[in-house]
Amino acid sequence: MTIAVSRPSLLLGEDGGHAGGNLLAALEPEEYERLFRVSKPCRFKAGETVFLQGEHHAGIFIILSGQVRIYYSGPSGREITLAYWTPGNFVGGPELFGGSPHMWSGQAVRPTELLHVPGPALRQLLNSQPRLALVLLEMLVHKGKCFSTLIQMLGTRSAAQRLAQLLSLMADLDGIKRDDAIFIGRSLTQDELAKMVGATRQWVSATLERFREDGLIEFAPNKILIFDIDRLRVLGG
């Protein structure tokens, strides 16, 4: 099975552009094969639920291709997106071995192939493969730092600052320089932007319009052009 090259995940935080490592790339061929023997490949269409908040946890999912959005749903039903994870990362944490409910949900953003590693099988592998245990530990540390930074940002920065930083991050990860502007290739709707910065779609629409009037950006349904990335970064704090 071919594994896609890991690319940076989209995380709202100071360390947001780091991929956090590639779990499968860190393994030796025999370790890689042992992992696949005890796991189950599965495919999801764009928009399909991978796992649901509150449901029984039965193991982790390693992303082989595609992208998975991790989000939390509050009691009112309002969602906040925690991260977009890409190939080489795993989702389903912080639990690894199962037994407790999922703390958040996972959704395939585009056609996505995953490797489901059952909790009991993963526990047995970790007893005999210290390299796998070390990589998982390092990735859990990375995820912990990302979510900690997200909490700090939500509590200390305005929504406008968070949106400015998110646009700057998107430009860094996927931006294409075109004449006097940066074209952002990653397509996120205003609703998705709102879920990442903890705001409403209407607020995002109004703030994007203000950024446009200030000469920072131009936007359309399927694209964003950034004209002054330096001012946008300053605005993001």
C-alpha positions in Angstrom: 0.0 0.0 0.0 1.3 3.4 -0.9 1.5 6.0 1.8 1.0 9.7 0.9 3.8 12.0 1.8 3.0 13.8 5.1 2.3 17.5 4.7 1.7 20.1 7.4 -1.6 19.9 9.2 -3.8 23.0 9.7 -3.7 23.9 13.4 -4.7 27.2 14.9 -1.7 28.0 17.2 1.9 29.2 17.5 3.1 25.7 16.3 0.2 25.4 13.8 2.2 24.7 10.7 4.1 21.7 12.0 3.0 18.2 10.9 4.1 16.6 14.1 5.9 13.7 12.4 5.0 10.8 10.2 4.2 7.8 12.2 4.6 5.2 9.4 7.7 6.8 8.0 9.4 6.4 11.3 9.0 2.6 11.3 11.4 -0.1 9.9 9.9 -2.3 7.1 9.3 -5.3 9.4 7.6 -3.0 12.1 5.5 -1.5 9.3 4.3 -4.9 8.2 3.5 -6.1 11.7 1.3 -3.0 12.2 -0.6 -3.6 9.0 -1.2 -7.3 9.9 -3.1 -6.4 13.0 -4.9 -3.4 11.5 -7.9 -2.8 9.2 -7.7 -0.4 6.2 -10.9 1.6 5.8 -12.1 4.3 3.4 -14.4 7.2 3.9 -16.1 9.6 1.5 -15.8 13.3 1.9 -18.1 14.4 4.7 -18.4 10.9 6.3 -17.9 10.5 10.0 -14.8 8.6 11.1 -15.7 8.5 14.8 -18.3 10.4 16.9 -17.9 12.3 20.2 -19.4 10.2 23.0 -19.2 6.9 21.1 -17.2 3.9 22.4 -13.5 4.2 21.6 -11.9 1.1 20.1 -8.5 2.2 18.9 -6.7 4.8 16.7 -6.9 5.7 13.0 -3.7 6.3 11.1 -4.2 8.6 8.1 -2.9 7.0 4.9 -4.3 9.6 2.4 -6.8 12.4 2.5 -7.6 14.6 5.5 -9.6 14.4 8.8 -11.2 17.3 10.6 -11.3 17.0 14.4 -14.1 18.9 16.1 -15.9 19.3 19.4 -19.6 19.8 19.7 -20.9 21.8 22.7 -24.2 21.1 24.5 -25.9 23.7 22.4 -24.8 21.8 19.2 -22.2 24.5 18.3 -19.0 23.1 16.9 -15.4 24.2 17.1 -12.8 22.7 14.8 -9.7 21.6 16.7 -7.5 20.6 13.8 -7.2 19.3 10.2 -4.9 16.3 10.3 -3.1 14.9 7.2 -1.3 11.7 6.1 1.2 10.3 8.6 -0.7 11.5 11.6 -3.1 9.5 13.7 -6.6 10.5 15.0 -8.8 9.1 17.8 -6.6 10.3 20.7 -5.9 11.2 23.4 -7.1 7.6 24.3 -5.0 5.0 22.5 -6.3 1.6 23.7 -10.0 2.2 23.9 -12.5 1.7 26.7 -13.6 5.3 27.2 -15.9 7.5 25.0 -14.4 9.6 22.2 -13.8 13.2 23.5 -14.4 14.7 20.1 -15.5 13.7 16.6 -13.5 13.0 13.4 -14.8 13.7 9.8 -13.2 13.0 6.5 -12.7 16.3 4.6 -12.1 14.6 1.3 -11.9 11.0 0.2 -9.7 9.5 2.9 -8.0 6.1 3.6 -7.3 5.2 7.1 -5.7 2.3 9.0 -7.7 1.4 12.1 -5.5 -0.1 14.8 -7.6 -1.8 17.5 -6.7 -0.9 21.1 -5.7 -4.4 22.3 -3.6 -5.1 19.2 -1.8 -1.7 19.6 -1.1 -2.5 23.2 0.6 -5.8 22.2 2.6 -4.1 19.5 3.9 -1.4 21.9 5.2 -4.2 24.3 7.5 -5.5 21.5 8.2 -2.4 19.4 9.8 0.4 21.4 10.2 2.5 18.3 6.5 2.6 17.7 5.9 3.5 21.4 8.4 6.3 21.2 6.9 7.8 18.0 3.3 7.6 19.5 4.6 9.3 22.6 6.2 12.1 20.6 3.1 12.6 18.6 0.9 12.7 21.7 3.2 15.4 23.1 2.9 17.4 19.9 -0.9 17.1 19.9 -1.0 18.2 23.6 1.0 21.3 22.8 -1.3 22.1 19.8 -4.5 21.8 21.9 -2.9 23.7 24.8 -2.0 26.6 22.5 -5.5 26.5 21.0 -7.0 26.9 24.4 -4.7 29.8 25.3 -5.5 31.6 22.0 -9.3 31.2 22.5 -8.9 32.7 26.0 -6.5 35.5 25.3 -6.9 36.7 21.7 -9.9 38.3 20.0 -11.7 36.5 17.2 -10.3 39.0 14.7 -6.8 38.2 15.8 -7.5 34.5 15.5 -8.9 34.9 12.0 -5.9 37.0 10.9 -3.5 34.3 12.2 -5.5 31.5 10.5 -5.3 33.3 7.1 -1.6 33.9 7.6 -1.1 30.2 8.5 -3.1 29.1 5.4 -0.9 31.4 3.3 2.3 29.8 4.7 1.0 26.2 4.2 -0.7 26.5 0.8 -0.1 30.0 -0.5 1.0 30.5 -4.1 2.8 33.8 -5.0 1.0 35.5 -7.9 2.3 38.9 -8.9 1.5 41.2 -5.9 -0.7 38.7 -4.0 -0.6 35.3 -2.3 -3.3 32.9 -3.7 -4.5 30.4 -1.0 -5.2 27.1 -2.6 -6.7 25.4 0.5 -10.4 25.8 0.2 -12.3 26.4 3.4 -15.8 27.8 3.5 -16.7 30.8 5.8 -18.6 28.3 8.0 -15.4 26.2 8.3 -13.3 29.3 9.1 -15.8 30.3 11.8 -15.6 26.9 13.4 -11.8 27.2 13.6 -11.8 30.6 15.2 -14.8 30.1 17.5 -17.1 32.6 15.8 -20.2 32.7 13.7 -20.3 32.6 9.9 -21.9 36.0 9.8 -19.1 37.4 11.9 -16.5 35.9 9.6 -18.2 37.3 6.6 -18.2 40.8 8.1 -14.6 40.6 9.2 -13.4 39.3 5.9 -15.2 42.3 4.3 -13.4 44.7 6.8 -10.0 43.0 5.9 -10.9 43.6 2.2 -11.7 47.3 2.8 -8.4 47.7 4.6 -6.6 46.4 1.5 -5.4 43.2 3.2 -7.2 40.6 1.2 -9.7 39.9 -1.6 -12.0 36.9 -1.4 -14.5 35.0 -3.5 -16.5 31.8 -2.8 -13.5 29.6 -3.9 -10.4 31.6 -3.3 -8.7 34.1 -1.0 -6.0 36.5 -2.2 -3.7 38.1 0.4 -2.2 41.4 -0.6 -0.4 42.4 2.7 0.8 39.3 4.6 3.0 41.4 6.9 0.1 43.5 8.2 -2.1 40.4 8.5 0.6 38.7 10.7 0.9 41.9 12.9 -2.9 41.9 13.2 -2.8 38.2 14.3 -0.5 39.2 17.2 
